[in-house]
């Protein structure tokens, strides 16, 4: 069995790797939080929120 590490949640591999990234929104995992950010038409941060998560949404690994 190959032990593969998730690049979204494993602390040694992640470097703000985005789950979603486009012109208007970004979502990423940091520690046990899922962050969502939105940019307005002028390129300024218009919205940022975070939510506590127990499992990585990409691989299902328990976080924390």
N, C-alpha and C positions, 0 to 999 in steps of 0.2 A: 504494500500500500504506500502510495506517495503522500508525504505530508506537505500539502501546499498551504502557504500562508496568504491570507487575504490582504491585498494591498490597500484596502479601504480602512481596515480597523486594526491591523497588527502594528504595534507601536514601533517596531524596528523598520518597517517598510513605508509607512504612510508619511506623507509630507503635504498635508492639506489636499489630498487627492479628491477631486470633486465627484460626487455621485451624479450630479446634474450640473452641466455648465453650458450656458448659452449667453447671449447678450443681456438678457434681462434677469436671470436668476442663477444662483449657485447653491448647492446643498453639499455639506461635507460632515464627516464625523471627527470630533475632537474629544478624546477621553470617553466619557459616557454620555456625550451630548450630540445631538443631531442639529446642526446649524443650517438655517435657510436665510439667504440674503437676496435682496432685489436691488437692481440699479435703475435709476430713472433715465430719462432720455438725454440728460446732460452728463451722464456717467457718474453720478453721485449715488452713494448708498442711500436708498430710500426706505428700506425695511430690513430688519435683522431680528430673528427670533431663534430661540434654542429650546429643545425639548430633551428631557432625560430619556435615554433608551437603555434597555436591558440586553438587547441582542443586535448584532450587526444586521442591517437590512440587506446586505449583499451576500453574506456567507452564513448567517445564522449563529455565529459564535457568541457565547455569553460574554458580555462586556462588564467589567468592574468587579 
